[in-house]
């Protein structure tokens, strides 16, 4: 008995059906392509690889029929953020600076996905070099939130979040420097996972700030992210299946300073996180408040480091081709030129001290819980060019500390837009983090909801 591709609920579900040959990779891929063609107004894709994807799907069906099943990603339609190289496919990073750039080889992470049998449908919308505001114009579309296209999809892995939330893809590969995976995932009601930086090699991905950047998966739920991470990860335990069931009650810390009155967290976001903490308590977890450095201190150090490192990467182009940047990104990058070596060194020292404090707090915890956005998505017409610098990032703290962090849906506001939170794990302990997120997710029904498109 064959299954209608529209009945597929997740990557894990599709993988089981394809392995049992109750669903073909061709039918699943075509169903995703049909959704992409039906929803161009959401602006999720910069480059669509329709013919290549269907050819790869046919090959996947043939190989699986012959008994050569490569694992859970075999035959799964995925997308790649347009900051990450694919051989023979333009990498534009939504910027005029990269017009004509055609990579000769895949990024390391793309090779891992392809080797696992994944089918790449195309390159996904981002912000200019993953840092500026949403881009409208010649370098690609600006992604719109699938729950309401008049609202922001988050950034900078915006196309990934939109494509996964709307059913165009079952998963995507993105990057995260200050919450760029976690924030759009939260605003679009899916799961964004930033592992410890060394877990996924960044070779072939354009940098924003080299000491903060990480690559990671985005998917509809925690199990799907775990399956993608299993294929992408290197280091201890890489490639092994994960048991997502904790072996004992979880020890949950709350980054209370991130939820304080000094935080920009809105009432609806705070209420959703407090309700999630009650869920964890009801499941037998031990929940305690934890002292971590204030949000403003993490942001101060983080932005000095980010702007300094971003300017170092872009300095040549800023001097020789400044006109090929969007005005907002151009001016933001020039802020890095105003920072001194002493500023950078002081920020690195502040980073070291705050990370040491966080490590001490987490030594007795399994995960820490914090906001990832102030609330639900804002309207697109309320955004302005400098908003991405004026609003403090809830995500950058854990790029600074290099803790694995994951965002997922924890409710909806009165307008039906998703609300999110982030869970943070101990460094290099991605499995416990995934287990905690999976336990919460399965205790609620948020992850089952889909936007009405």
Secondary structure, DSSP 8 states (H G I E B T S, - for coil): ----GGG--SHHHHHHHHHTTSS-HHHHHHHHHHHHHHTGGG--EEEE-HHHHHHHHHHHHHHHHTT----TTTT-EEEEETTB-BTTBB--TTSGGGTT-B-SS--HHHHHHHHTT-EEEEEE---GGGTSS---BTTB---B-TT-TTBB--SSSHHHHHHHHTTS-SEEEEEESSSTTHHHHHHHTSEEEE--GGGS--TTB--SSTTT-EEEEEESSHHHHHHHHHHH--STTTT-----S-SS--EEEEEGGGGSTTS---HHHHHHHHHHHHHHHHTT-EEEEE----HHHHHHHHHHHHHHHHHHHHHHHHHH-GGGS-HHHHHHHHHGGG--HHHHHHHHHHHHHHHHHHHHHHTT-SEEEEESSSSS--BGGG--TTHHHHS--SSHHHHHTT--EEEEEEEE-TTS-EEEEEEEE-TT-HHHHHHHHHHHHHHSSGGG-----
